[in-house]
Amino acid sequence: MTTESGQASGQSSSSSSSQQSAQGSAAQGGASGQGQQQTQNSGQQQVAQRPAYVPEKFWDTASNSVKADEFTSHYNDLSARDAERVARAQALPQSPDAYQVALPEGFKPPEGMQFEFRNDDPAMIEARKAAHELGLDQNGFSRLLGIYAANKLGELQSTNSAREAEMTKLGSAAPQRIEAVETWLKAKVGDKANVMIETLKQFPVAANVEAFEGIMRAFSSQGGSSVTQSGRETETDQGKIPGYENMSFVQRRTAQMTQQMKTATGGR
């Protein structure tokens, strides 16, 4: 009995020990598995993610890190541009009237010529408004004024060259010939000829002056010779004007036209 009981007790003890060993082994295995899973999860959590404020081109996917030098340079460029924008905005004239009507520094008109703007010119008022709306600074506005002035001076040079060429065609007496036409037109037409006369003086065309001279000659020939108490006046007598030899070119032309008008009106 004793022996059987001892064996049974030994078997029970051995079985209990085996179960405890198996449970311990299983517990260790479970703990080991959990440890490995935690290690893997920890490794996954340590992978760096690209921050939203970092552009993709500045992110190194191989090392999962920021390209420090390139990103720093980019940031510095942005900061510099922003500072320039602020400084430029502060330098802008505060209103259209604040723009100075001044040509750019170093502007040189052609020799003997100059160009001036009028502040009250409607075009200038609109130009100032446009400059302010477009955000131009004073230097930019002056540069545009310089381009406009240079263009106008070039046009004036071309006009002057053309005028000189036409005056040359009329010869050394060109001013006197134009003045004679002016005197004749005023005598025949009056104030209605003022616009035509002013245009002829500012923009003389040799062919136009010669055409007027032809009309003047044709007009003078229509009246023929005048009649006096002694008979019909001859061409030689008609050409005799008192003091003619001592008159200037314009005085001679004026005296001739006066005589022609008297002839055409019958001496009245």
C-alpha positions as CSV (number, residue, x, y, z in Angstrom):
1,M,0.0,0.0,0.0
2,T,2.7,2.2,1.0
3,T,4.7,1.5,-2.1
4,E,1.7,2.1,-4.5
5,S,0.8,5.2,-2.7
6,G,4.4,6.5,-3.0
7,Q,4.4,5.7,-6.7
8,A,1.1,7.5,-7.2
9,S,2.4,10.4,-5.3
10,G,5.5,10.4,-7.4
11,Q,3.6,10.3,-10.6
12,S,1.3,13.1,-9.5
13,S,4.3,15.2,-8.5
14,S,6.0,14.5,-11.8
15,S,2.9,15.3,-13.8
16,S,2.4,18.6,-11.9
17,S,6.0,19.5,-12.5
18,S,5.7,18.8,-16.2
19,Q,2.6,20.9,-16.4
20,Q,4.3,23.8,-14.6
21,S,7.3,23.5,-16.9
22,A,5.1,23.5,-20.0
23,Q,3.1,26.5,-18.8
24,G,6.4,28.3,-18.0
25,S,7.7,27.5,-21.4
26,A,4.5,28.7,-23.1
27,A,4.6,31.8,-21.0
28,Q,8.2,32.5,-22.0
29,G,7.3,31.8,-25.7
30,G,4.4,34.2,-25.4
31,A,6.4,36.8,-23.8
32,S,9.2,36.4,-26.4
33,G,6.6,36.7,-29.2
34,Q,5.1,39.8,-27.7
35,G,8.6,41.2,-27.3
36,Q,9.4,40.6,-30.9
37,Q,6.1,42.2,-32.0
38,Q,6.8,45.2,-29.8
39,T,10.3,45.5,-31.3
40,Q,8.9,45.4,-34.8
41,N,6.2,48.0,-34.0
42,S,8.8,50.2,-32.4
43,G,10.9,50.0,-35.6
44,Q,8.0,50.9,-37.8
45,Q,7.1,53.9,-35.6
46,Q,10.7,55.3,-35.8
47,V,10.5,55.8,-39.6
48,A,10.6,59.6,-40.1
49,Q,7.7,61.2,-42.1
50,R,8.1,64.3,-44.4
51,P,6.7,67.4,-42.6
52,A,4.0,69.2,-44.5
53,Y,6.0,72.4,-44.6
54,V,8.9,70.8,-46.4
55,P,8.4,70.6,-50.2
56,E,8.9,67.1,-51.7
57,K,11.9,68.2,-53.7
58,F,13.8,68.9,-50.4
59,W,13.0,65.5,-48.9
60,D,15.6,62.7,-49.2
61,T,13.6,59.5,-49.4
62,A,16.7,57.3,-49.1
63,S,17.5,58.7,-45.6
64,N,14.0,59.9,-44.8
65,S,15.4,63.3,-43.9
66,V,15.4,67.0,-45.1
67,K,18.0,68.1,-47.6
68,A,19.3,70.6,-45.2
69,D,21.5,72.8,-47.4
70,E,19.1,73.0,-50.3
71,F,16.1,73.7,-48.0
72,T,18.0,76.4,-46.1
73,S,19.1,78.1,-49.3
74,H,15.5,78.0,-50.5
75,Y,14.2,79.5,-47.3
76,N,16.8,82.3,-47.4
77,D,15.8,83.2,-50.9
78,L,12.1,83.4,-49.9
79,S,13.0,85.6,-47.0
80,A,15.1,87.9,-49.1
81,R,12.4,88.2,-51.7
82,D,9.8,89.0,-49.1
83,A,12.0,91.7,-47.6
84,E,12.5,93.2,-51.0
85,R,8.8,93.2,-51.6
86,V,8.1,95.0,-48.3
87,A,10.9,97.6,-49.0
88,R,9.6,98.2,-52.5
89,A,6.0,98.7,-51.2
90,Q,7.2,101.2,-48.6
91,A,9.1,103.1,-51.3
92,L,6.1,103.5,-53.6
93,P,4.5,107.0,-53.8
94,Q,1.4,107.0,-51.6
95,S,-0.8,108.6,-54.2
96,P,-0.8,109.5,-57.9
97,D,0.0,113.1,-57.1
98,A,3.1,112.0,-55.3
99,Y,4.8,111.0,-58.5
100,Q,7.4,113.6,-59.6
101,V,7.3,114.6,-63.2
102,A,11.0,114.2,-63.7
103,L,13.1,112.6,-66.5
104,P,15.4,109.8,-65.4
105,E,18.9,110.6,-64.3
106,G,21.3,110.8,-67.2
107,F,18.7,111.6,-69.8
108,K,20.3,113.8,-72.5
109,P,18.2,115.4,-75.2
110,P,19.8,116.1,-78.6
111,E,22.0,119.2,-78.7
112,G,20.0,122.4,-78.9
113,M,16.7,120.7,-77.9
114,Q,14.9,120.3,-74.6
115,F,11.7,118.6,-73.5
116,E,9.4,119.7,-70.7
117,F,6.2,118.2,-69.3
118,R,3.1,120.0,-68.1
119,N,1.8,118.9,-64.8
120,D,-1.7,119.9,-65.7
121,D,-1.7,117.9,-68.9
122,P,-4.7,115.5,-68.8
123,A,-2.4,112.8,-70.3
124,M,0.0,113.3,-67.4
125,I,-2.7,113.0,-64.8
126,E,-3.8,109.7,-66.3
127,A,-0.2,108.5,-66.5
128,R,0.2,109.1,-62.8
129,K,-3.0,107.2,-62.0
130,A,-1.9,104.3,-64.1
131,A,1.6,104.2,-62.5
132,H,0.0,104.1,-59.0
133,E,-2.4,101.3,-60.0
134,L,0.4,99.3,-61.5
135,G,2.6,99.7,-58.5
136,L,5.5,101.5,-60.2
137,D,8.0,103.3,-58.1
138,Q,9.4,106.7,-58.9
139,N,12.3,105.3,-61.0
140,G,10.0,103.2,-63.1
141,F,7.7,106.2,-63.7
142,S,10.7,108.4,-64.7
143,R,11.9,105.8,-67.0
144,L,8.6,105.8,-68.9
145,L,8.7,109.6,-69.1
146,G,12.2,109.3,-70.6
147,I,11.0,106.9,-73.3
148,Y,8.1,109.2,-74.2
149,A,10.3,112.3,-74.3
150,A,13.0,110.6,-76.4
151,N,10.3,109.5,-78.9
152,K,8.8,113.0,-79.1
153,L,12.2,114.6,-79.5
154,G,13.0,112.1,-82.3
155,E,9.7,113.1,-84.1
156,L,10.6,116.8,-83.7
157,Q,14.1,116.2,-85.2
158,S,12.5,114.5,-88.2
159,T,10.1,117.4,-88.7
160,N,12.9,119.9,-88.4
161,S,15.0,118.0,-91.0
162,A,12.1,117.9,-93.4
163,R,11.4,121.6,-92.9
164,E,15.0,122.5,-93.6
165,A,14.9,120.5,-96.7
166,E,11.8,122.3,-98.0
167,M,13.2,125.7,-97.1
168,T,16.4,124.8,-99.1
169,K,14.3,124.1,-102.1
170,L,12.9,127.6,-101.9
171,G,16.3,129.1,-101.9
172,S,17.9,131.8,-99.7
173,A,14.8,134.0,-100.0
174,A,12.5,131.3,-98.6
175,P,11.4,133.2,-95.5
176,Q,10.6,136.3,-97.6
177,R,8.7,134.2,-100.1
178,I,6.5,132.6,-97.4
179,E,5.9,136.0,-95.8
180,A,4.8,137.4,-99.1
181,V,2.3,134.6,-99.5
182,E,1.1,135.3,-95.9
183,T,0.6,139.0,-96.7
184,W,-1.3,138.2,-99.9
185,L,-3.6,135.7,-98.2
186,K,-4.5,138.1,-95.4
187,A,-5.2,140.8,-97.9
188,K,-7.5,138.6,-100.0
189,V,-9.1,136.3,-97.4
190,G,-8.6,137.9,-94.0
191,D,-8.7,136.0,-90.8
192,K,-10.0,132.9,-92.5
193,A,-6.5,132.3,-93.9
194,N,-4.9,132.2,-90.4
195,V,-4.9,128.4,-90.1
196,M,-3.5,128.0,-93.6
197,I,-0.8,130.6,-93.0
198,E,0.2,129.1,-89.6
199,T,0.5,125.6,-91.2
200,L,2.5,127.0,-94.1
201,K,4.9,128.7,-91.7
202,Q,5.4,125.8,-89.4
203,F,5.5,123.1,-92.1
204,P,6.5,124.8,-95.3
205,V,6.3,122.7,-98.5
206,A,8.1,124.2,-101.4
207,A,5.5,123.0,-103.9
208,N,2.7,124.7,-101.9
209,V,4.5,128.0,-101.7
210,E,5.2,127.9,-105.5
211,A,1.5,127.1,-106.1
212,F,0.4,130.2,-104.1
213,E,2.9,132.3,-106.0
214,G,1.4,131.0,-109.3
215,I,-2.1,131.9,-108.0
216,M,-0.8,135.4,-107.1
217,R,0.6,135.9,-110.6
218,A,-2.5,134.6,-112.2
219,F,-4.7,136.9,-110.1
220,S,-2.6,139.9,-110.9
221,S,-2.9,139.3,-114.7
222,Q,-6.7,139.2,-114.6
223,G,-7.1,142.9,-114.0
224,G,-5.0,143.9,-117.0
225,S,-3.7,147.5,-117.0
226,S,-5.5,150.3,-115.3
227,V,-6.9,153.3,-117.0
228,T,-5.8,156.9,-116.3
229,Q,-6.9,160.3,-117.6
230,S,-4.2,160.1,-120.2
231,G,-5.1,156.7,-121.4
232,R,-4.3,153.0,-120.7
233,E,-1.3,152.5,-118.5
234,T,1.5,150.5,-120.1
235,E,3.1,147.5,-118.4
236,T,6.3,149.6,-117.9
237,D,4.4,152.4,-116.2
238,Q,2.4,149.9,-114.2
239,G,5.6,148.4,-112.8
240,K,6.9,151.7,-111.5
241,I,6.4,151.8,-107.8
242,P,7.7,154.8,-105.9
243,G,10.8,153.9,-103.9
244,Y,10.7,150.3,-105.2
245,E,14.5,150.1,-105.5
246,N,15.0,150.8,-101.8
247,M,12.3,148.3,-100.6
248,S,12.9,144.9,-99.0
249,F,11.6,141.8,-100.7
250,V,8.5,141.7,-98.5
251,Q,7.8,145.4,-99.0
252,R,8.1,145.0,-102.8
253,R,5.7,142.1,-102.8
254,T,3.2,144.0,-100.6
255,A,3.4,147.1,-102.8
256,Q,2.9,145.0,-105.9
257,M,-0.1,143.3,-104.5
258,T,-1.6,146.6,-103.3
259,Q,-1.1,147.9,-106.8
260,Q,-2.7,144.8,-108.3
261,M,-5.7,145.1,-106.0
262,K,-6.2,148.8,-107.0
263,T,-6.1,147.6,-110.7
264,A,-8.6,144.9,-110.1
265,T,-11.0,147.3,-108.3
266,G,-10.6,150.1,-110.9
267,G,-8.3,152.2,-108.7
268,R,-10.7,152.3,-105.6
